């Protein structure tokens, strides 16, 4: 369904070992305005291999405040059972959400090359809070055995939750050729997080997903110039609780930066997110409203030593959304 959300995002992350921070910007599109991919997850240095084999660990703090208009509000009311199937209605309403998430990703970087590249396997988990509200007027016609009856009401719904979210495994390969770096990855969603199809606020998707793609990073240590871009596609499985299957999503994350010193990095980040397939299933009562959103903003990075042979990386990103 079409994404009507807009807002601002703040993300901060830290990795032990070499920091290839996956920063975040969430809650996109598809069923109820929420998709699997977190736009901005990949960014600067995305395709650069890790410094050494071992166990890097990433921790990410994410905050966002987003809002959505009538399309998403109507979809959310349908999902939680507030709009009956025999009601033909229009909804003048909006949805607002504030999300605070803490994410931890453990990664193992293999010492043995795979197809000439560096292989890594990760598992990301999250814990956080989601506060969502919906307010607006619903008008329409209720179909009954006695005929059509005019219908009107004002809805105000508040929902909040503090819980664990879904698990996200990932496998990636990265190659280096001088200033050129390449990567490919496959990831997905294991729907184990807190989810209730009748609740407005959730931290789980309610369905599985598979996502795969590839990326490139140009990194010149002599000049300090860096540019990265990662393109991927998401296939969503059916939500068996709602009989709703979101369409295929495409996403492009990018980052451009300058290392002003060997440790300090300044630049821009952005993303483009577009749903390219229609939603389907018997639970889809909103039609083919395809999502779309873009974002751009500043970034700051800082590389610091931890102990011999190990480095840490701090990355701060902020996004301003448009084209929704």
Secondary structure as GFF3:
##gff-version 3
##sequence-region A 1 324
A	DSSP	beta_strand	6	15	.	.	.	ID=ss1
A	DSSP	three_ten_helix	31	33	.	.	.	ID=ss2
A	DSSP	beta_strand	57	68	.	.	.	ID=ss3
A	DSSP	alpha_helix	70	79	.	.	.	ID=ss4
A	DSSP	beta_strand	87	109	.	.	.	ID=ss5
A	DSSP	beta_strand	118	144	.	.	.	ID=ss6
A	DSSP	beta_strand	147	164	.	.	.	ID=ss7
A	DSSP	beta_strand	168	177	.	.	.	ID=ss8
A	DSSP	beta_strand	180	189	.	.	.	ID=ss9
A	DSSP	beta_strand	209	219	.	.	.	ID=ss10
A	DSSP	beta_strand	225	236	.	.	.	ID=ss11
A	DSSP	beta_strand	249	259	.	.	.	ID=ss12
A	DSSP	beta_strand	264	275	.	.	.	ID=ss13
A	DSSP	beta_strand	292	307	.	.	.	ID=ss14
A	DSSP	beta_strand	310	322	.	.	.	ID=ss15
###
